[in-house]
Amino acid sequence: MNRFRDGAGLPPEAQAPAIGVVRRAGHRRRRATGLLRAPGAEAVDVRGGTRERAAAGPPVAASEGRNGTVT
């Protein structure tokens, strides 16, 4: 999130049709969504938070691309 706040462009992997933004706290999620939208990304604010989404069953990936966990 800091990179986008500081004006960094979107990385190539963020050029997807839509980016779902999931975070634990709603305020940070809304802020991250806005930062992604500013340079033109189609970002979607996914409500429910990280724990609720993980409990619902969708896979969780760690930043390195391996299977992740939510604690």
C-alpha positions in Angstrom: 0.0 0.0 0.0 2.9 2.4 0.7 4.2 2.0 -2.8 0.9 3.2 -4.3 0.5 6.0 -1.8 4.0 7.2 -2.8 3.0 7.4 -6.4 4.4 4.1 -7.8 2.8 2.8 -10.9 0.9 -0.5 -11.1 3.0 -3.6 -11.5 2.2 -5.7 -14.6 0.3 -8.3 -12.6 -2.1 -5.6 -11.5 -3.2 -5.0 -15.1 -5.9 -7.7 -14.7 -9.5 -6.9 -15.6 -10.3 -6.4 -11.9 -8.4 -6.5 -8.6 -10.2 -7.6 -5.4 -9.0 -5.8 -2.3 -9.3 -7.8 0.9 -7.8 -6.6 4.2 -8.6 -7.1 7.8 -9.6 -3.5 8.5 -12.3 -1.7 6.5 -10.6 1.7 6.5 -7.3 0.3 5.1 -9.3 -1.7 2.5 -11.1 1.3 1.3 -7.9 3.3 1.2 -6.1 0.6 -0.8 -9.0 0.4 -3.2 -8.8 4.1 -3.8 -5.0 4.0 -4.3 -5.4 1.3 -6.9 -8.2 3.1 -8.7 -6.3 6.4 -9.0 -3.9 5.2 -11.7 -6.7 3.5 -13.6 -7.0 -0.1 -12.1 -10.5 -1.6 -11.8 -10.3 -2.3 -8.0 -13.2 -3.9 -6.1 -13.6 -3.4 -2.3 -14.4 -6.9 -1.1 -16.3 -6.6 2.2 -16.0 -9.1 5.0 -12.3 -9.0 5.8 -9.6 -11.5 5.5 -10.7 -13.9 8.2 -14.3 -14.0 7.0 -13.2 -14.6 3.3 -10.8 -17.4 4.3 -13.4 -19.1 6.4 -15.8 -19.0 3.4 -13.5 -21.3 1.6 -11.7 -19.4 -1.2 -8.0 -20.2 -1.5 -5.5 -17.8 0.2 -2.2 -17.2 -1.4 0.9 -15.9 0.4 2.9 -13.1 -1.2 5.4 -15.6 -2.6 2.5 -17.4 -4.4 2.5 -20.5 -2.1 -0.6 -21.5 -0.1 -1.3 -19.0 2.6 -3.0 -19.0 6.0 -5.0 -16.4 7.9 -4.5 -16.2 11.6 
